[in-house]
């Protein structure tokens, strides 16, 4: 099993998909408990939701599950949200704070997984962003995510539909954040927030280097916007998805059209 799948295009947009993979090596599966084997914290169907929304887009998708190692966490293990409940480089609990392992991984095991899975994913993502920037003078990483809308362990209340993260505006040109914000705010019947509970994960923060022509923004969708139920068997609701996809497609198209105006700007 290759740890990363790449679809190359000639658009200035690169879609990062770190959390849609469900692959578990046999040794990892053996060490997870029944709860962990349920893979509840997957970004279910996100690669399907975005498929075909923008011609020529490049996608970089991790095939391994985040319980193997989380491709959107700092490889050093540093927390993205100090002082808040979260999950780490290799999660020890799920998003509800419940144990997922019968035998938790050792530090040596985590390092081996970092080299085998995390590093290849990011080598591929960086290579594609560099290739796209060489084509256009600028590249925009749009990091695709989703999460259940109601998780008391992680946040209070119900999550908005669109959760836009730019690490307080540092990871992209202001017009990228503003364009995404305005489209989401105008989406009928939907709620949105910028830099709320989710401010962008490690990928957004690491690759968002506007001064170098690399811009990054994270979109965390509430799974209630496109799943039939936020519970197993995690079925895609086609009707909900078809209502949501035009908004997402509009965001991607507008960001792609902005790219030529971003060359030489920070």
Number of C-alpha atoms within 10 A of each C-alpha: 8 12 17 21 14 15 13 15 15 14 21 26 29 27 23 26 25 27 26 23 21 16 19 19 11 8 9 16 16 14 16 23 15 14 14 20 16 13 21 19 18 21 26 25 20 19 19 12 18 19 14 12 18 17 13 15 20 23 24 23 24 29 21 25 23 28 29 24 21 24 28 25 21 18 19 9 10 12 16 19 13 8 7 12 15 18 20 20 22 22 20 19 18 19 19 14 16 12 17 21 22 12 12 18 18 9 10 9 11 17 16 12 17 21 12 14 22 27 15 17 28 20 11 17 26 16 12 22 25 16 17 24 20 13 13 16 18 25 30 30 27 22 24 22 25 24 20 23 18 17 15 13 14 15 15 10 10 12 24 20 23 24 25 26 27 26 22 13 18 19 27 27 23 13 13 23 22 13 15 22 18 12 15 23 15 12 16 9 7 13 15 20 18 23 15 15 18 20 24 29 21 19 23 25 23 13 21 26 17 22 14 16 24 24 28 32 30 28 22 24 23 24 26 19 22 26 21 18 15 20 11 10 11 16 14 20 14 13 11 14 17 12 14 17 17 14 18 20 16 16 22 23 16 14 20 19 14 16 20 14 10 22 18 12 11 16
